[in-house]
Amino acid sequence: MKIAIIGDRSTPRSDHKMATIVVERTKILEGKDIPRCCALLMDIIYVLNLNYQKELKCTFLVFQKLFLELDGLKVS
C-alpha cells in the first residue's frame, strides 16, 4: 500500500500536488488531493479488510486513532 505524491516538475514547490493510491502494484485511485487520498486509503483498507503492513502498522494506527477518531479510547 502506498500513496504516491505527484507534483508539477516545472515548479519544485507546487501547491497543486496530486496523489495516487497504489495497492499491490495496482493503481486504485488517481488524481486526488493528498488529504482526501489519505482518508480514502483508510476506507479502502477497511472495506477490503486488509491488514496493515508490518512496517507501517504504527503509522496507520496513529492516523486511525488521532485523525479519523476511530477507536481512540481503545489501547492497542
C-alpha positions in Angstrom: 0.0 0.0 0.0 1.4 3.4 -1.0 0.3 6.9 -1.6 2.4 8.4 -4.4 2.6 12.2 -4.4 2.9 13.7 -7.9 3.9 17.3 -8.3 4.4 19.6 -11.3 8.1 19.4 -12.4 8.2 22.9 -13.7 7.6 24.3 -10.2 9.5 22.5 -7.5 7.2 23.6 -4.7 3.9 23.2 -6.4 0.8 23.7 -4.1 -1.3 21.6 -6.5 0.2 18.2 -5.8 -1.9 15.2 -6.7 -1.8 11.8 -5.0 -2.4 8.2 -6.3 -3.2 5.2 -4.2 -1.4 2.0 -5.1 -2.3 -1.4 -3.6 -0.3 -4.4 -4.6 1.2 -2.7 -7.7 -2.2 -1.6 -8.9 -3.4 2.0 -9.1 -6.7 2.1 -7.2 -7.3 5.9 -7.2 -5.6 8.6 -9.1 -5.6 12.4 -9.2 -7.0 13.4 -5.8 -5.6 15.8 -3.3 -3.3 14.4 -0.6 -5.7 14.6 2.5 -8.5 13.0 0.6 -6.2 10.2 -0.6 -5.2 9.5 3.0 -8.8 9.2 4.1 -9.7 7.1 1.1 -6.8 4.8 1.7 -8.1 4.1 5.2 -11.6 3.5 3.6 -10.1 1.0 1.1 -8.2 -0.8 3.9 -11.4 -1.1 5.9 -13.7 -2.1 3.1 -11.3 -4.7 1.7 -10.5 -5.9 5.2 -6.7 -5.6 4.5 -4.1 -6.0 7.2 -1.8 -3.0 7.9 1.7 -3.6 6.5 4.2 -4.5 9.3 6.4 -1.5 8.5 3.5 1.0 8.6 1.3 -0.5 11.2 2.0 2.1 13.9 1.6 4.9 11.4 -1.8 3.6 10.3 -2.9 3.1 13.9 -2.0 6.7 14.8 -3.7 8.0 11.7 -6.8 6.0 12.5 -7.0 7.0 16.2 -5.9 10.6 16.0 -7.1 11.9 12.7 -10.1 9.7 12.0 -11.1 9.4 15.7 -11.8 5.6 15.3 -11.2 3.5 18.5 -9.5 6.5 20.1 -10.0 5.2 23.6 -9.1 1.6 22.8 -5.4 0.8 23.6 -3.5 -1.2 21.0 
